[in-house]
Amino acid sequence: MASWSAPSGSGLRTNTKFVTGDFNGDGREELGVYYNQGGTGMKTYVFTTQPNGTFATPTP
């Protein structure tokens, strides 16, 4: 199974918000991660749910 790791020194929990929802309309819940990058803005990652129940590599 593939995994995803944030770059070293990033991904501070205090800058991160996790949300779930059907973001792509396929009837399955996805995991959304909002990350406050400080002076460079906000980034969103979406981990789509695969038919087998695992998450795909995130799309920014």
N, C-alpha and C positions, 0 to 999 in steps of 0.2 A: 504494500500500500504506500502511495506517495505521501509525503508530508510537506509542510511549508514552514519555513523559519524566517523570522524578521532579522534584518541585519543586526550585528552586534551593536549594543548601545541604543537600540531603538525599541519601540514597543512598550514604553513605560505605561503601566496600568493606569496611572492617573491621567494620561492623555488619551485613553482608549475607551470607546463605548461600543458594546456588543448589542446587536438587535437581530431579531429574527422576523421573517416574513416571506411571502411568496413574491419575490422581486421580479421574477421572469415569467410569471403566469403559467407555470407548468403543473400547478397543483401540489407541489412539494415545498416545504419550508427551506429557505436558504439562511445562511448566517451572514450578516452584514457587520463589518467592523469599520467604525469611524475613528480616524486617528488624527489628533491635533498635532501638527508638525511645527508648532510655534510660529516663528516669523515667516515660514514658507507656506503656511496655509493648512488646509484640512485635506486628508486623503480618505477615500472610501474603498474598501475591499469587499467583494462579494464572493463567498464560497458557495457555489451552486451545489445542490444535492443531486447525486447521481441516482439512476434507477435502482442500484444495489444498496442504497442507503448511505454511501460514503460521500464525502465532500470532494469536489474538484479543486485544483489549484486556484487560488483567488484571482479574480480579474479586477485590476484597479479602475 
